[in-house]
């Protein structure tokens, strides 16, 4: 016997970058909504772009069956940002296409007779969800990102899987670094927050960990690596978040920093740090950019559990008609927060976080 539900029909989309656990979360939402509450489910293709273009389909049990272990997303994703205003030069006057996109979303939401829109994504996705809620739409959000940087939840699904992949890569670099007596630099994702680099660096025994939150001093890094070499440790592992920056760069305006980096002729921070280390220490240094490998493949057992739990919790919010919220892991339980909590925010690593102290306590250099 099905239970009563305030929500009868909802749309579901995945936006932003893909990550392990998206399909598990889709399954969690849809199975609970369909089996327990007999809700009608509209799958929206390619994130918010699908809602703009009305690229949708009805989801049946066969669509969300057998997808628990699959990587990626059966719905597809895009980085469409409907509230981003883009000025278009046209005749007889200029106009901003952002307004047209938001209008299209609202019209299609009503045309499809949706009671709510469920959005699975990171900071940008949930921020857009909050803005759509301000426009009068009912929205429920789920937090996914390998960066673990969404405010309001203790952890996002995707993080644990990426952590395992990154740690395995660091483990593999150890053998090469040791064989050739090299300094190996590995660049991990984390543009504004260094959670992944910090945890993977500690798990993989990184000798240096560089985060966006702690501007680094290349001389401090050089001293640390030279001291290791002098103590008989002829190789080192340097873990760098993609958003890491030097003390000098931290003092610059964004546009000045961009010009400065263009002069280095290095494609990314990993290569820049490798060049700086080699110049500072004269040690042979190599860089590895792990890239999209971090967020591909099947989700870990932990992410499957978290994604499923968040998904079923989202279905409960739908049933109760509790809109304008994002489900979240809070302590040891699953709860929810208002969508205004994650909107426009990035959860960075606090300077006094215990994991930083853990890293320093085992001899890791944090770049200072």
Secondary structure, 3 states (H helix, E strand, C coil): CCCCCCCCEEEEEECCCCCCCHHHHHHHHHHHHHHHHCCEEEEECCCHHHHHHCCEEECCCCCCCCCCCCCCCCCCCCCCCCCCCCEECCCCCCEEHHHHHHHHHHHHHHHCCCCEEEEEECHHHHHHHHHHHHCCCCEEEEEECCCCCCCCCCCCECHHHHHHHHHHHHHHHHHHHHHHCCEEEEEECCCCCCHHHHHHHHHCCCCEEECCCCCECHHHHHHHHHHHHHCCCCCEEEEEECCCCEHHHHCCCHHHHHHHHHHHCCCCHHHHHHHHHHHHHCCCEEEEECHHHHHCCCCCHHHHHHHHHHHHHHHHHHHHCCCCEEEEEECCEEEEEEHHHHCCCCCCCCCCCHHHHHHHHCCCECCC
